[in-house]
Structures are given as C-alpha cells and as structure tokens.
C-alpha cells in the first residue's frame, strides 16, 4: 500500500515540530520505522523498479533455445546456474514461447495415448456416415 504524499509530509512535519525520533513517530502513526526513515530521505514514492539482470545473459539464452528447443525450464536453469523462475521471466521478456507438440518421437513410438487408433476401432462393415 502506498501512503499519500500529504500523509508523508504530515508525519515528517510532526516529527520536526515535536522533535521526535523515528521510533516514536513510527509508533505514533502506526507505520514502520524504516518507512519513516525512507520518507525522510525521499518523500516521493518510486513508480518503477529499474533493476538490470545480474546473472543471465539473454543472448546466450536465446542461443540455448535454438540449440535445445525441447529442454524444460529447470534444465535450462541448471545449465545457466539460475532459478527456474528466472528462466521463465527471461523467456517472457524475450517473448519466447515454446508450445510442445503432442506427436513427438517418443509418443509416436509408444502410441500417443495408449488407445488403439480410430481406424482400428471401426470394423469393415461400419460406416462413419451413419446417422443413428
């Protein structure tokens, strides 16, 4: 929750008028002591957080996606030494979305769902055009 600038100014002005400590002001107004200290340093609320990526090289991630398109996020995270959530965030920022296809090489060899194919369920005298 963001406190209004008027409230922040009021808290700091009462602190100056009554010569109160940060602890006393925080108890009086029911806000955290660190919050009052932060207000005394910079009264305007911050609108955005500009924090660059620290560990992850996005160009290397894009290259990794090209080289290993079927890797899971936890596998990429292990290769880059970051968390899975970090990989997910970076992929979202790079606007890379990979939807896996159902008919992969493994699923074709086993049968995608384990059920017989739709052609083998119909006998030779049944027709799909029947309006029963």
N, C-alpha and C positions, 0 to 999 in steps of 0.2 A: 504494500500500500504506500502510495506517495502522499506525503503531507503537503498541504498548500504552502506557498511561499509566504503568505500572510501569517500563518501559524508559526513558521520557522522564524520569521522576523520578530514576532511577539515573544517567543521563547528566548531568543538571544537578547532582546532588549530588556526583558525582566532579569535575565542573568546579569547584565551590566548594571542595571539600576540597583538591584538588591545585593550586588557583589556576591553572587552565589557560585559555588563550584559546579563543575559538570555533573558530579554525582547528585548534588542537591536538586539541580534543575531537572535531571532525568527522573528523579523520584517524584518531584512536584507535578510534572506534566505526563508522567507515565510513558515515557519514551526511553529508548536505550541510551546509555551514556556514550557509546561510540557514535550513535546517531547525532547527538548534540555536538560532539567534537567535530564530526564531519560537516555539520551545518556551519560551524564557526569558520571552517577553512574554505568552504564553497557552498553558498546558500542555494544556488540553482540546482535542480535535480538533473542528473545526466539522462539524456534521452536514448543514446545508443552506446553500445559497447564495442569499441574498435580494438579487437584483440586478434593479432595475426596467428596463423597456425604455427606451432612451435616444432613439432616433431615430423609432421607428414609432408613429404614432397608430392604435390598434386600431379606434376608431370610424370613422376615415376609411378604413381598410382594409375594414371590413365594408360601408361605403357603396360603395367601389370594386368589391367583389364583386357587389353588387346592380346597379351600373351597367354593369359589364363582366363578365358571367358566363363568357364564353368565353376570357378572357385567360389566357395562360400565366404561370407564376410569374416568369419572367425579365422579362416585360413589366410586371408589377406592380412588380417590384423597380426597374426603370428609372424608373417614374413616381414611386416613393417615395424613390428615391436610396439604397436599401439593397441588400444581397446577396440572391440567390435563396434561400439557406438561411435568412436572416432572415424572408423572407416565408413560407417553408414552416413555420418554427417558430411564427410568429404565427397562421397559419391553423390549425395544430394546436391551439394554445392557445384559439383562438376556437371550436374544434370545427366548423370549416367544411370540408366535404369535397365536392368537386365532381367527379363522375364524368362524363366526356363521353359523350354518346350517339353511337352509330355513325351513325345516319341523320341527319346534319346536312345543311344546304342544299347544300354543295359536294359531298358524297358522293352525294347523290341525283341531282344533275345529271350526274355522271360515271358513275354506277353504282358501288355501294359497293365491290365487289371487282374489277370489270373482267370478271367472268364473266357469261354470259347468265343471265337469271333462271331459276328452277327450272321455271316453267311452259313456257318455250320449249324446254327440253331434252326434254320428253315429246312424242312425236308423238301425233297424234289417235287412233291405234288402240291405244296403250299405256295401261295402267291402273296406278294406284298400288297397287291391291289384290292384285296378283299375288304368289303365294307360290311363287316359282320356286326 
